[in-house]
Amino acid sequence: MRIFLIAFGAISLSSAEAPARVACPAPSARPLAWAITEVMSGDRYADVYIDLNDKGRATACRLGRNNLLGNDKFWVCNAFRQQWGSLAPARADAGPITVKRRWIEYGAKHAAAEKAARDKYFREHPYERSECYPKDASTGRTVREPVAIGPAYAGAPDTR
């Protein structure tokens, strides 16, 4: 009987639930607190202008200021067109619009600066959990810019 009680107690203790961890916050459209959103030397970047029809679907893409070479211009624009979901019109009578996004692919200097800023942020905010946030920022980042309403955006040159 005594062995049974010891075994039952050991099983009971081992199956006790660990304290629940607080869930990570939902992702936000806002930049991360340590994000460096300006272009730095060594980065590749493009101002991308996407034409949307009255249903919010991408119909065309143009690049403004950029430092992309060769076919990369096509691939960046094509990625925006293909992956654009839809942007619901603000009003029922809204017509086609053009939106601007800035695409940045971090260079080594930018990635190192953002990693240092991230490390500093978590040292200064010990209550934040670093595993709740992306670690690698060296891949491309899209920076949201104001939406331009109207049939075309005057500052959007066609550089295809």
C-alpha atoms as one frame of an Amber mdcrd trajectory, in Angstrom:
protein
   0.000   0.000   0.000   2.824   2.333   0.917   4.531   1.745  -2.460   1.219
   2.485  -4.172   0.907   5.840  -2.356   4.495   6.813  -3.182   4.013   5.904
  -6.852   0.678   7.776  -6.985   2.260  10.852  -5.371   5.179  10.814  -7.825
   2.817  10.551 -10.797   0.628  13.336  -9.407   3.594  15.674  -8.962   5.028
  14.922 -12.414   1.706  15.567 -14.147   1.086  18.883 -12.401   0.758  21.645
 -14.958   3.589  24.083 -15.317   2.652  27.707 -14.806   1.159  29.127 -17.994
   3.307  31.577 -19.924   1.803  34.794 -21.093   1.081  34.620 -24.811   3.102
  36.738 -27.196   1.362  39.910 -28.353  -0.339  39.853 -31.740   1.835  41.146
 -34.597   1.382  44.827 -35.329   1.648  46.817 -38.564   3.751  49.375 -36.690
   7.529  49.144 -36.998   9.306  47.337 -34.192  10.669  49.593 -31.459  14.261
  49.029 -32.593  13.584  49.235 -36.348  15.797  51.463 -38.457  13.499  52.414
 -41.333  15.770  54.745 -43.287  18.023  53.506 -46.058  21.656  52.968 -45.053
  24.727  52.487 -47.234  24.826  48.967 -48.642  21.009  48.588 -48.674  19.029
  47.881 -51.811  15.800  49.868 -51.985  12.913  50.836 -54.227   9.917  53.150
 -54.028   7.118  50.942 -55.352   3.889  52.436 -56.754   0.999  49.982 -57.061
  -2.108  50.883 -59.048  -5.288  49.441 -57.537  -8.637  49.155 -59.273 -11.924
  50.159 -57.643 -12.094  46.727 -55.940  -8.629  47.145 -54.386  -6.820  44.641
 -56.634  -3.352  45.403 -58.022  -3.441  46.191 -61.732   0.011  47.681 -62.365
   3.283  48.441 -60.655   5.966  51.061 -61.219   9.214  51.858 -59.490  10.265
  55.323 -58.471  13.649  55.988 -56.847  15.600  52.749 -56.555  19.070  51.276
 -56.755  18.064  47.900 -58.186  19.904  46.399 -61.133  18.722  44.324 -64.075
  15.825  41.946 -63.597  15.545  42.745 -59.890  13.272  45.664 -60.816  10.848
  43.237 -62.448  10.991  40.746 -59.566  10.349  43.330 -56.841   7.410  44.846
 -58.738   6.042  41.419 -59.634   6.207  40.289 -56.001   4.134  43.288 -54.912
   1.564  42.719 -57.656   1.261  38.970 -57.068   1.174  39.129 -53.270  -1.095
  42.141 -52.928  -4.358  40.967 -51.403  -6.902  43.696 -51.695  -7.327  47.035
 -50.062 -11.022  47.621 -49.481 -12.085  51.030 -50.798 -12.765  53.595 -48.074
 -15.952  54.684 -49.831 -18.380  52.882 -52.108 -17.860  55.480 -54.864 -14.046
  55.346 -54.662 -12.230  54.886 -57.946  -8.822  53.502 -58.775  -5.938  54.633
 -56.578  -2.172  54.316 -56.412  -0.376  53.379 -53.199   3.299  53.825 -52.439
   5.463  51.393 -50.518   9.195  51.462 -49.890  10.998  48.157 -50.184  14.351
  47.808 -48.418  16.725  44.857 -48.441  19.214  45.349 -45.623  22.909  45.434
 -46.297  25.435  44.167 -43.736  25.796  47.576 -42.048  22.018  47.991 -41.668
  21.537  44.452 -40.346  24.315  44.926 -37.763  22.936  48.301 -36.637  19.433
  46.886 -36.220  20.731  43.828 -34.340  22.596  46.125 -31.939  19.450  48.263
 -31.486  17.380  45.100 -30.855  19.853  43.805 -28.255  19.873  47.200 -26.516
  16.048  47.315 -26.507  15.780  43.932 -24.744  18.477  44.877 -22.213  16.490
  48.030 -21.361  13.084  46.233 -21.369  13.618  42.971 -19.449   9.862  42.345
 -19.217   9.692  41.875 -23.009  10.336  38.372 -24.368  12.692  38.360 -27.338
  11.281  35.064 -28.663   8.017  36.883 -29.449   9.712  38.994 -32.126  11.523
  38.173 -35.367  15.284  37.786 -35.031  16.482  38.166 -38.609  15.838  41.566
 -40.107  18.334  41.210 -42.944  15.681  40.070 -45.391  13.545  42.648 -47.161
  11.340  45.012 -45.207   8.425  46.996 -46.544   7.871  50.428 -45.082   4.327
  51.742 -45.379   3.987  55.240 -46.763   0.819  57.361 -47.027  -1.826  56.221
 -49.502  -2.343  58.521 -52.468  -5.985  58.823 -53.556  -6.796  59.491 -57.194
  -6.423  58.028 -60.662  -2.616  58.351 -60.574   0.078  59.505 -58.224   1.927
  62.451 -59.741   5.274  61.418 -58.279   5.190  57.911 -59.694   7.462  57.719
 -62.740   7.288  54.668 -64.930  10.760  53.126 -64.732   9.951  49.577 -65.821
